[in-house]
Amino acid sequence: MNIEVYNDFNAKNLTTFKISGIIKRAYFPKNKDELVHLLKILDNPLVLGNCSNVLISSYGVNRDVIFTKKCNNIDVLDDILSVECGANGIMASKVASENGLGGLEFMIGFPGSIGGEIYMNASAQNQCISDYLVCADIFDKSTKMVKTLSKEDLNFSYRHSICQDKEYVVLSGTFMLPLTDKKIIKEKMDMNLKFRHEHQPSLKYPNCGSVFKNPENTSAGKLLDEIGAKTLTYGGAKVWEHHANFIINQNNASSSDILNLMLLMYNKVNKEKHITLKPEVIYIGSNSKEEENIWKILNTK
Ligand SMILES: Cc1cc2nc3c(=O)[nH]c(=O)nc-3n(C[C@H](O)[C@H](O)[C@H](O)COP(=O)(O)OP(=O)(O)OC[C@H]3O[C@@H](n4cnc5c(N)ncnc54)[C@H](O)[C@@H]3O)c2cc1C
């Protein structure tokens, strides 16, 4: 196998936050076989999709990282859509739509990969990745074996799947989608895009989507708005002035700027609302004690 690999790879342009971070060794498998081969031979590699929900440390990452972007085949057979993990959700929803298949309209609006979306149980506008998922092929890092898990086995809940608890890498997902009038699919997609346009920053302002998860029975954005977060800044990072649960990389922010700003937001909500926010974005790095300490505080139970 001739698998693409780079030493000291700067991940900046692969991430939606556009923050520099040097990866010790970066692999780009172009199909499922290459991905499984790497998972078998490497020592506990980290697997990333479209890097739209991660903050990679500016101090670099001393690990092998597999980027799944090129492992992106999509097959359609009747109402069944089979998607490799690195396929972009936007592309998957377009392919479904071209074939008159509904259920994935929500994916049109944000840049995750199918693997990342299954891992995170991504959702928007009352639809979620688990709605029409039948099963997923996963690689179990602890046994180094491939297995197929049903939707029930994947144990989905809000922004959670079993892949986060076990050492599971998503290789592909299979969806059974409802036959739907293409006009209705288009209307739903247009509505999703309009909502995004009106309520969320475009990627012109580098960001990673919602920074904190919604606590039970309320929204993180509402709480953050009430404590005045929209005016908060730290270094090159800034809370977006139109929605308080988004941080944008305004001026060459570092990962420490983002984490320090998250800490300000977290502490203010804790103090003024007595609610502990939980990060939705995932920090990746281990070369800075300061960053690790902040990340530990942000993940206090
Ligand atoms: C502008 C914007 C809007 C967004 N809006 C939404 C929204 O409405 N709803 C929503 O749910 N999310 C939203 N997001 C967040 C993000 O797109 C989702 O969390 C998405 O599921 C992440 O997918 P990814 O491929 O980018 O994952 P990455 O950021 O690459 O990784 C996220 C996590 O998933 C793991 N992972 C990635 N691929 C795999 C794999 N194949 N197997 C196992 N683990 C894997 C990584 O290790 C990491 O822990 C938004 C982001 C942006 C930038």
The ligand as an ORCA input file, in Angstrom:
! r2SCAN-3c Opt
* xyz 0 1
  C     -19.958     26.596     11.271
  C     -20.208     25.293     12.023
  C     -21.515     24.908     12.321
  C     -21.758     23.718     13.015
  N     -23.047     23.364     13.273
  C     -23.295     22.183     13.871
  C     -24.655     21.745     14.087
  O     -25.610     22.410     13.734
  N     -24.843     20.559     14.703
  C     -23.796     19.779     15.106
  O     -24.057     18.688     15.653
  N     -22.526     20.161     14.943
  C     -22.242     21.332     14.321
  N     -20.940     21.736     14.125
  C     -19.838     20.948     14.703
  C     -19.248     19.842     13.819
  O     -19.429     20.085     12.437
  C     -19.813     18.470     14.202
  O     -19.502     18.158     15.546
  C     -19.298     17.328     13.338
  O     -19.967     16.154     13.726
  C     -17.788     17.104     13.488
  O     -17.349     16.299     12.412
  P     -15.827     16.355     11.934
  O     -15.646     15.376     10.874
  O     -15.442     17.747     11.627
  O     -15.116     15.866     13.260
  P     -13.680     16.321     13.807
  O     -13.777     17.745     14.245
  O     -12.629     15.964     12.854
  O     -13.584     15.397     15.102
  C     -14.493     15.554     16.178
  C     -14.356     14.316     17.082
  O     -14.791     13.184     16.331
  C     -13.758     12.204     16.296
  N     -13.807     11.563     14.978
  C     -13.773     12.132     13.757
  N     -13.882     11.200     12.789
  C     -13.982     10.011     13.423
  C     -14.108      8.664     12.993
  N     -14.149      8.326     11.709
  N     -14.201      7.684     13.937
  C     -14.152      8.000     15.260
  N     -14.016      9.243     15.719
  C     -13.937     10.238     14.818
  C     -12.458     12.968     16.507
  O     -11.442     12.129     17.048
  C     -12.904     14.043     17.480
  O     -12.906     13.529     18.794
  C     -20.671     22.918     13.430
  C     -19.356     23.313     13.131
  C     -19.129     24.485     12.421
  C     -17.717     24.876     12.115
*
